[in-house]
Amino acid sequence: MDRPTERQIGGCGIAGIMNQNGKKLSSKDIIDMISSMRERANGLGGGFAGYGIYPKFKDCYCFHIMYENRSSMNETENYLKDNYNIEEDEIIPTREVKSIKYRPLLWRYFLKPKEKKRKLDYDLTEQDFVAKTVVNIDTQIKGAFVASSGKNMGIFKGVGYPKDIAKFYKLEEYEGYIWVAHGRFPTNTVGWWGGAHPFGFLGWSVVHNGEISSYGINRRFLLNYGYHCSFFTDTEVITYLFDLLVRKHNLSLETVANILAPPFWDEIERMDEDKQKIFETLRIVYASALLNGPFSVIVANNNTMIGLNDRIKLRPLVAATKGDNVYIASEESAIRKVCSSPNKVWSSKAGEPIIARLN
């Protein structure tokens, strides 16, 4: 009797490409990278984030919004018109793909905040004003979900395999200097359009493989700073933590990595005195921001791409460089699919960030 074939699935597939000189790249390579890891997904979620894709409106905030019905669209648009100058809005171009079903209404808006409105709202910074808008739409308007809200970037996601999602959104028509992608294999949350990855907030996009067992305490910690988790996915807390720690607390990416995936206490005790004090302070001040559980993530904003593992590396993450391009993926094979002879290939250590920046 033949033994049954067993497949060990390491969870979702994630991939990212960045040209550090800001050169525009077609979406072909990122589609090929994530599609080569098809066995890591099960068709319940796929998506892409591209940066530099809207040069004509690079000074506008671009909202990609999913609507369940026309009434939620009308309510959202009235709210946007009251607070923003809408430079342009349109349906997000798509094509019919047989495997993509039950799609929401997909619309994009290029927006500039009305200064008078912003100053009336406790004189918030522009980014805080936009962040408040996103939270209000997601939590107060039934049937409306903001997929992305940054400048010169956009997130394209849905329920389906990544290759089908790319075809659905006509991704071949876009060029960007950073691309990140995700093929989802949900284990404890439902597969739905809003819960697909990447998850976005302002200029951030996050793709995630794994499970955040500290989701509850992370969520309560973020609520103290006005972040409301409403998408039923642990990836949401990762996105908000990066926004809080980098944008609002002005911490370096290296410090953020040491907060989210810190050394264990016994490792800290073996450090020299000065270093020990730093890590002890981070562990105490940001105890509720620590991410527990197995994870690997790729996080991007308009000038950076970061890869990060959990602190005992329970999920795979590989990086490579070739010329000005930096590649990060769940598997080395995905990188070699589009870059057969990289200059350098390495796997980051547990909790050690891979950071690529624009030159």
N, C-alpha and C positions, 0 to 999 in steps of 0.2 A: 504493500500500500504506500503510495507517495505521500510524503509529508506536505501539509498545506504550506503554501507560500505566505510568509508574514511580512508585512510592510511596517516599518517603524517611521511614523510621521513625526518630525520634529516641530510641528506647528506651522504657522503661516510662513510665506516667503516674503522677504523684503529686499529691496534693491535701490541703489542711488548712484547717480553720475553727476559730477560737477566739473566744469571747465573753469579753472582758477583765474584765467584771464578774461572771463566773461564772454567767451566766444559762444555763439548760438549753436546748439546741437539739435538735430532732428529728434523726434521721439522714437525713431526706429530702434536704437540700441537699448533704451530702457524697456521697450515692449519686448524685445528679444530676450533680455535678461530675465524679466519676471515670468515670461511665458515658458522659459526653459525649466522653471521650477513648478510646473503645473501640478505635480503630485503633492505639493505642499498646500494646495488649495482644494476646496470642494465645491466651488461654484456659488458659494453664498456671500461672496464679497470680493471686489477688486477695485483698484483705483490708482490714480496718478496725480502728482502735483508737479507743475511746471513753473519756473521762474524766468522772467524776461519775455513772457509770451504776449504781453500787451504793450508794446513800446509806444503806440499811439496815445495810450491813456496812462502812461507810467506815473503820472502825478496824482492819479485818482485811486481811491479805494475801490477794488472790484469785489462786489458781493456775488457769489454764486449761491443761489437760493433754490431749495426744493420745496414745491408746494403740493399739498394733497388735493387741493380744490381751488376754484376761482375765488371763493370768498376769502380764503386765507391770503391769496395773492392781493386782492383789493385792499384788505386791511393793512398788509405790510407796505404796499406802495403808498398809501395815504400817510403812514408813519414816516416813511423815507422822505417823501416830498415835503413834509413839515420840518425836517431836520437837515436835509441835504439839498444841494444843487445836483440834479441828475444830468450829467453830461451826455449820457447815452444809455439806453437799455434795450435788450433784445432777448429773444429765446436763445438758449444755448444750442448751437447746431448739432444735430444728431442724425443718424441714419437707422433704418430698421435693421435689427439683428434678431434672428429667429429665437435665440436663447434668452434674449433680454425681455422680460415681461413685467407687467404691473409697474411701469415706470411712473414717477411723479412728473409734474410740470416743472421744467428746468429753465430758469431765467437768470440773466446776469445784468448787473447794474454798475455803471462807472460813476462814482460819487465823490463830491467834495463837501465837507461839513460846512454848514452855515455858521459863520463866526458868531453872529448874534445869539444863535441858539446855544452854541457851545459855552459862551460866556455866561449865559443865564443859568446854566447847569453847574453852578459852583465853580465856574471858570476851570473846568477840567482840561487837561492836556488833550490835544487832538486825538491821540491814540486811545486815551481813556474814554473819550467821548464815543469813538467808534466801538470800543470794546463793550461799552454799556449798551449801545445799539444792538450788537450781536446777542448779548444776554437777554435783552428785552424781547427780541423777536423769538428766540428759541424758547423762552419760558412763558411768554404772555400771549403769543399769537398761535392759536391752535392750528396745526397743519402746516406750519412754516418752519423750515430748518436751514440755517446758514451753513453751507458747506465750506466756504472760504471767504476771507474778508481782508486780504492784504493788498498791497500795491504791486502792480505789474506781475501778478501771479494768479494762479487759479487751480482749484482741485476738481478733478473729474472722477466720480466714483459711483458705484451702484452694486446691485446684486447680480453676480455673474463671474465668470472667469476673467482674469485681467485682459487677455487677448481680445475677448469679446467686448469688454468695456471700452478698450482702446478703439476698436472698430466702430462701436456705437457712437462715441463722441467725436469721431473723425480726427483722432489725435495726430494723424499723419500731417495735418495742416498746420501744426504748431511747432515752433522752435523755441528753445530755452537754454540757458546756461547751467541750470540745475534741474534735474529730474529725480523724483523719488516715486517708488511704486510698491504695491502691496497685492499679494494674493492671499485671501483670507480662508482660514479653517477654524471657524468659531467653535468653542468648546462649552462655554457656559453663558453665552448671550445669543439672542436671536440674530439671524441674518436679515438685515433690512437696509434700505438705501442710506439713511442717515447714519447708521452705525458702521457702514463700510469705511475702510481707511483709504487714503490718509485722513486723519482728523486735523482740522485747521482752526486757527484763531489768530486774527490779525495776520502778520506775515509768516506765522509758524505753520509748519505741516509736520505730522508725525506718522510714521508707519511702525508697527509693533508686532513682534512675534513673542508670544508667551502669555503669562497671566500675572496680574498684580494682586497678590493676596492681601496687601495693605490698603486696598482701594477704599475701604470704609474710613480709616483714620486719615488717609490723604484727602478724601472728599470733605471731611469735616474741617480739616486744616484750611483748605482752600476757601471754604464757605466764609471763614473769618475775613477774607480779603475780597469778598464779593463775587467769587467764581461759583456759578451754579452748574452742576453736572446734570445734563438732561438728555444725553444720548445713549445711556445704558451700556457704556463700554469703558473698560478701565484705561483705555488709551487716552480718554478725555483728561484724566488727572495728570498724565505725563505732559500733555500739551500746556495745560494751565500752569503746571509747576515751572516749566521753562519760561513761560511769559512772566510769571511772578518773580522768579529768581534772577533772570537776566534783565528784563526790561524795567521792572519796578524796583528791585533791590540792587540792580547794577552790579551783579556778581559776574566774575569771569566764567567761561564755560568749563574750565578746569575745576573751579571751585564748585560749580553746580554738579559736576560729575561726582565729586567727593561728598556731596550732600545726598544725592539720589542713590548712589551705589558706594557707600563708604567702606573703609576697612573695618574688620571686626575689632572689638575692644581689645582682645589680646594682642592684635597687631599694633594697635595704637600705643599700648603699654610698652612695646619694645622700641618705639621711636625715640629720637633724641628729644630733649626737653622742649625746645622751641616748637618743633613740628608737632609734638604731642599736644601742646596747648592749643594749637590751631585746630587740630582734628577733634579734640575734646569739645571745644567751643562749638564747632559745626554740628557735632552729634547732639549736643544739648539744645542749642538754639533751634535747629531744624529737625528735631527728632521725628516730628509728624510728617516730614516731607520725604523721609527715607522710603524707597520703593523695595518692598519685599516680594519674593517670588521669582520664578524664572522669566527672564526677558532679554531680548535684544531689540534695539530701536535704532531707526535713522530719523534724525530731526533736521529740518532745514528752515532757514529764513532767507532773506534777500541777499545775504552776503556770506552765508556759512552753511556747511553740511557737517553733521556730527553723527558718529556711530557710537553706541554705548551698550555694554553688556551688564547683566546683574553681577553682583560681587563674588559669585562663585562660578560664573560662566556656564549656566545651564542651557543656554541657547547659543547656536553658532553665529559667528559674524566674521567675515573676511574682508580685507581691504587690499587695494592694489593701486598703483599709479602707472601712467603711461604719458609721457610728455606733460602737458598741462591738465590732463584729465585725472580725476580721482574717482575710484569705483569702490562701492561698499555693497555687500550682498550676504545673504544667508549661506551661500555656497560659492566656492571658488569656481566651479564649473559655469556658473551664471556669468561671472566676470569674463572667463576665457571664451565664452560664447561670442562676445563682441570685441574682445581684446586678447588675441591668441598669445601674444608675447609681451606681457607687462614688464616694466622696468623693475618693479618691486611688488611682492605679494607678502602679506603678513596677517596673522590673526591677533587681534588685540587681547591683552590680558584682562582678567576679570575686573570690572570697574574702571578700566583705563580707557578714556575717550579717544576716538579717532576724530580729529578736527581738521577740516579743510576750509580755507578762507579764500575769498577773492583777493587777488594780488593788488 
